[in-house]
Amino acid sequence: MSAFIVGSISYKYGLLIEGSSSVEFLHKKVTPMMFSDYCLAVRDCSTAQYSAKVQEITTYILEHLPSELTVNQLAELFFLNVSSLSRKFKNETGFSVTEFINFHRIKLAQYYLSQENRSITEVAYLVGYNDSNYFCRMFKKVTSITPSQYLKNVRTEGMLI
């Protein structure tokens, strides 16, 4: 699993624990959320069922999410032709390379939006999108809500999503 994702979960819950006013809140609310988030992260980032080559590629993608990532670049980097890489990746992960990148960029964006007081445009750039409108479309495609709605939900619930 990506060290960034583990670090993100750790940071997120460290802040909640630090700001908590009661142990009861931690036991009833934070502990189940922390357990769930970590389990989901392990599931979402697990590469154990993939071939060695697809494991290498997914690990590279997860470690370089904010960077420019294209199928052509990945094919060249991993000494595969584009169609072979695309077919193998889709067969093993169930995602196209682009879908995989977008899914994980949006998960990272959710973290930034729920943790830090940054604009949607800034978060778009932080996770690798140069166009905030495209970021908003991808966010909605992956989560079924817009980044603005996500922020509203985070603020309304007073908890991290």
N, C-alpha and C positions, 0 to 999 in steps of 0.2 A: 504494500500500500504506500502511496506517496507520503513522504515525510511532511510535505506541506499540509496535507489534509489532516494528518495526525496532530501536527502543530496547531492547526486552525481549531480543531476540536478542543485541544488542551487550553488554548488561549481563551476561547469562547467560554468554557466552563470555569476557568480560573477567574475570569471577571465576574461571573455570576456568583461564585462562591465568595469571592472577596467582598462583593457588595451586598451579600445576604445579611438580613437582620435576625434570622432565626435558623437554628439547626432543623427544626421541623419543616420549614420551607425547603431546605436542601434535601431532606429525606423524601418528602412527598412529591416535590415537583422536579427538582434539578436532577437527582439521581436517575429516575426513569428516563428523562429526556437525554441525559448524557449516555446512558446505556444504549438507548435506541439510536442516537446519532452515530455512535461509534460502530454499532452493528451494521447500520445502513452504509456507512463509509467503507467498511470492510467488504461488504457485498458488492457495492458499486465499483470498487477498485480492485477486486480480486482478479488475478490473471492466472490462477492455478490451472484452470481448465483449458488454457490456450497453449498452442505450440510455442516452442522457444522463440521463434521469430516474432510472432504476434505479441508475446509477453514483452519482448524488447521494445517493440513499437509502441505498445500501450504505456509502458513505463516512461519511454521518452516523451510521449505526448503529455502525460500527467506532470512530468517534471518541467515541461516547457510551455505550459498553457498560455501564458501571456505573450509568448513569441509568435511570430508569423509561422503558421503551420499549414502546409499544403500537401496534398497527396503526391504531387510531383517531387517536392523536397524530400518527403519521407521515403519514397521509392528510391530516389538517388542515394540517400543516406544509408538505407538498408540493402542496397544492391539488388533491388527487385524492379521489374517493370510495373508501370502504373496499374495495368489491368490485373496482373497477377496479385499485386498487393491488395487492390480493392476487393477482388473476389475472395481471397484468403481471409482478409480482415472481416468482411461481412459474414462469411460462413461461420467463423469462429465466435465473433462477438455479437452478431445480430444487428450491428450498427454499420452504416457506411463510415469511412474514416471521418468525414465531415460531421456526420451526426454525433459520433463519439466525442469529437473535439467540442462541438457546440454544447452537448449535454454537460460535459465537465466544466466548461467555461461558465455556464449558467449556474452550476452548483457553487463554483467559486464566487461568482457575483452575488449569489444569495448570502454567502458568508459576509462579504464586504458590506453589502447593504444592511445587514442586520447588526453588524458590529461597529461600524464606523460612520461618522457623520460626513459622508461624501456624496457628491451629486451623482445622478444616474450616468451622466456623461463621463465623469471621472472614473466611475466603476467600469464602464464600458471599455475605456482605454486600458485600465489596469488588468483586465482579463483577456485582452487581445483583440478587441474590436475597435477599428478606426472610425467606425460610423455608428453613432449612438442610435440612429433610427433602425439600422440593421440589428443592433444589439437588442433593442426593444422588441422587434419582431421575433428574434430567436428566443428571448426570454419568455414571451407569451407562448410560443410554440412548445417549449420544453415544460413550462409550469402551468399553462392555461390562464395565467394572469399577467398583467403588465408589471414592470418594475415599480411603477407608482402604486399600484394596488398592493404589491408585496410590501412596500414600505409602510403603507397605511395599516396593513394587517399586523406587521411587526410592532408598530407604535400603539395600535389599539389593544393588542393582547398584552403589551408590556413585557413580552417574552421574546426570545429568539425563536425563529421558525426553523 
